[in-house]
């Protein structure tokens, strides 16, 4: 948890396009190592190799989707009850996350959760101007 908190300080400071680039680099690493990842899943849990290969592709697709979607994390302007003021939201990473994943889809469920958290999509912070 301490290492995650220390890394988060740097991650939060990144612009959305920079987080996107890093997630896409992760996607590229998954693709470059897909056969090794599938073999590891087969050895660890007995998943048939063709199914493990499919899961690697499925898991990688989450990383790519959240990387691209993370660039479009726009805030919103909200009508204000305060005269001459506007309210708005800025979507940004808000903290570290713990993730519990099922044993039968280890790669796909980790990428689905970690890529979402890494993209900055989950959190909102309200601001007033």
C-alpha positions as MATLAB code, in Angstrom:
seq = 'XXXXXXXXXXXXXXXXXXXXXXXXXXXXXXXXXXXXXXXXXXXXXXXXXXXXXXXXXXXXXXXXXXXXXXXXXXXXXXXXXXXXXXXXXXXXXXXXXXXXXXXXXXXXXXXXXXXXXXXXXXXXXXXXX';
ca = [
       0.000    0.000    0.000;
       2.856    2.380    0.781;
       4.447    1.786   -2.629;
       1.094    2.306   -4.360;
       0.509    5.554   -2.471;
       3.990    6.806   -3.382;
       3.457    5.941   -7.061;
       0.014    7.530   -7.048;
       1.428   10.982   -6.340;
       3.267   10.834   -9.685;
       0.391    9.128  -11.546;
      -2.185   11.706  -10.451;
       0.020   14.548  -11.709;
       0.059   13.119  -15.243;
      -2.201   14.638  -17.890;
      -4.884   12.368  -19.332;
      -2.925   11.945  -22.581;
       0.177   10.915  -20.609;
      -1.808    8.305  -18.671;
      -3.172    7.122  -22.023;
       0.359    6.689  -23.400;
       1.394    4.624  -20.388;
      -1.681    2.416  -20.584;
      -1.050    1.900  -24.303;
       2.532    0.906  -23.465;
       1.067   -1.693  -21.072;
      -1.214   -2.889  -23.884;
       1.824   -3.233  -26.170;
       3.654   -5.268  -23.510;
       0.680   -7.607  -23.144;
       0.588   -8.082  -26.912;
       4.350   -8.638  -27.122;
       4.174  -11.283  -24.371;
       0.779  -12.819  -25.112;
       2.050  -16.364  -25.636;
       4.033  -16.316  -22.374;
       1.036  -14.898  -20.502;
      -1.245  -17.588  -21.923;
       1.254  -20.301  -21.005;
       1.534  -18.982  -17.449;
      -2.255  -19.064  -17.027;
      -2.349  -22.609  -18.364;
       0.385  -23.753  -15.980;
      -1.072  -21.927  -12.970;
      -4.699  -22.916  -13.265;
      -5.028  -25.562  -15.935;
      -6.932  -23.319  -18.340;
      -6.733  -24.782  -21.856;
      -4.123  -22.900  -23.875;
      -6.587  -21.714  -26.567;
      -8.839  -20.289  -23.834;
      -5.864  -18.623  -22.156;
      -4.840  -17.033  -25.462;
      -8.366  -15.707  -25.847;
      -8.292  -14.263  -22.348;
      -5.027  -12.465  -23.061;
      -6.638  -10.762  -26.060;
      -9.787  -10.023  -24.075;
      -7.782   -8.569  -21.185;
      -5.627   -6.478  -23.505;
      -8.765   -5.023  -25.075;
      -9.759   -3.517  -21.700;
      -6.397   -1.787  -21.383;
      -6.664   -0.310  -24.864;
     -10.292    0.800  -24.393;
      -9.665    2.523  -21.046;
      -6.487    4.131  -22.385;
      -8.397    5.685  -25.268;
     -11.472    6.539  -23.204;
      -9.330    8.116  -20.498;
      -8.355   10.871  -22.937;
     -12.026   11.857  -23.023;
     -12.585   12.281  -19.290;
     -14.251   15.639  -19.550;
     -15.737   17.403  -16.584;
     -19.160   18.992  -16.524;
     -20.544   22.458  -15.887;
     -23.416   22.329  -13.440;
     -26.075   25.050  -13.001;
     -25.387   26.874   -9.763;
     -27.741   28.080   -7.061;
     -25.143   30.778   -6.285;
     -25.466   34.044   -8.265;
     -22.560   34.793  -10.636;
     -20.934   31.410  -10.018;
     -20.556   28.249  -11.956;
     -20.017   24.781  -10.596;
     -18.005   22.159  -12.385;
     -16.466   18.765  -12.073;
     -13.021   17.621  -13.057;
     -12.546   13.880  -13.457;
      -9.211   12.721  -12.150;
      -7.625    9.833  -10.248;
      -8.624   10.097   -6.588;
      -6.586    7.417   -4.826;
      -5.159    3.940   -4.807;
      -7.413    0.926   -5.200;
      -7.427   -2.647   -3.953;
      -8.804   -5.178   -6.399;
     -10.247   -8.624   -5.865;
     -10.388  -10.760   -8.973;
     -11.813  -14.212   -9.674;
      -9.411  -17.104  -10.135;
     -10.920  -18.220  -13.441;
     -10.261  -14.991  -15.396;
      -7.140  -13.585  -13.728;
      -5.709  -11.516  -16.559;
      -8.982  -10.182  -17.963;
     -10.399   -9.093  -14.624;
      -7.144   -7.480  -13.457;
      -6.859   -5.474  -16.666;
     -10.537   -4.535  -16.541;
     -10.169   -3.046  -13.063;
      -6.607   -1.704  -13.131;
      -6.946   -0.036  -16.537;
     -10.167    1.672  -15.443;
      -8.508    2.983  -12.295;
      -5.417    4.046  -14.223;
      -7.347    5.960  -16.848;
      -8.760    8.413  -14.333;
     -12.365    7.627  -15.221;
     -13.735    6.588  -11.822;
     -13.315    9.735   -9.735;
     -14.913   13.180   -9.716;
     -13.796   16.210   -7.763;
     -16.130   19.201   -7.615;
     -14.788   22.701   -8.059;
     -16.399   26.101   -7.763;
     -15.337   29.146   -9.780;
];
